[in-house]
Amino acid sequence: MDSGKDCAAIPRVTWFVDQD
């Protein structure tokens, strides 16, 4: 998972979706 990169590039809301 690239949650770290996504979290820095996109909103946290999307990060949560990616995590799920």
Secondary structure, DSSP 8 states (H G I E B T S, - for coil): --HHHHHHHS-HHHHHHHH-
